[in-house]
Amino acid sequence: MTRWDQHSVADAVDRLVEECRVSCLWFLRPDYLPATNADRIRVLELIERHGDRDAYQRAATLRRWLSPTSSAASAAS
């Protein structure tokens, strides 16, 4: 996977949410889309927990892109 910018990851999360809405996110509002990175991480964790194998893998990949890395955090301090 190439380096993604924040906007691309947010769009990819939105697309995955739409694809998984009926199968594993049925309990969320029908118009729900995550607005912040924290919300995106939470919804990706829900997809990992309740989705099929493909959804799990896609969500895990996107979540890794959103999660702060230890090297980035230590470089900022």
C-alpha positions in Angstrom: 0.0 0.0 0.0 1.3 3.4 -0.8 1.4 6.3 1.6 -2.1 7.7 2.1 -3.0 11.2 3.1 -5.6 11.8 5.8 -8.3 12.6 3.3 -7.8 9.4 1.4 -8.0 7.3 4.5 -11.2 9.1 5.7 -12.7 8.4 2.3 -11.7 4.8 2.4 -13.2 4.4 5.9 -16.5 6.0 4.7 -16.7 3.6 1.8 -16.0 0.6 4.1 -18.7 1.8 6.5 -21.2 2.1 3.6 -20.3 -1.4 2.4 -20.6 -3.0 5.9 -23.6 -1.0 7.1 -26.2 -3.8 6.5 -24.0 -6.8 7.4 -22.2 -5.7 10.5 -23.1 -2.1 11.4 -26.9 -2.4 11.4 -27.1 -1.0 14.9 -25.7 2.4 13.9 -27.8 5.2 12.6 -28.5 4.7 8.8 -26.7 8.0 8.0 -23.8 7.6 10.4 -20.3 8.3 9.1 -17.4 8.9 11.4 -16.2 12.5 11.6 -13.0 12.3 13.6 -10.0 9.9 13.6 -11.1 8.6 17.0 -14.6 7.9 15.6 -13.0 6.2 12.6 -10.9 4.0 14.8 -13.9 3.0 16.8 -16.0 2.1 13.8 -13.1 0.1 12.3 -12.9 -1.8 15.5 -16.6 -2.6 15.2 -16.1 -3.8 11.7 -13.2 -6.0 12.8 -15.4 -7.4 15.6 -18.6 -8.0 13.7 -17.6 -8.2 10.0 -16.5 -11.1 7.8 -12.8 -11.9 7.1 -12.5 -9.5 4.2 -14.1 -6.6 6.1 -11.8 -7.5 9.1 -8.7 -7.3 7.0 -9.7 -4.1 5.3 -10.6 -2.5 8.6 -7.4 -3.6 10.3 -5.3 -2.1 7.4 -7.2 1.2 7.6 -6.9 1.3 11.4 -3.1 0.8 11.2 -3.0 3.9 8.9 -5.0 5.9 11.5 -3.3 4.7 14.6 -0.4 6.8 15.8 2.9 4.9 15.7 5.3 4.8 18.6 8.1 6.2 16.5 6.0 9.2 15.5 5.0 9.9 19.0 8.5 9.7 20.3 9.9 11.8 17.5 7.4 14.6 18.5 8.5 14.7 22.1 
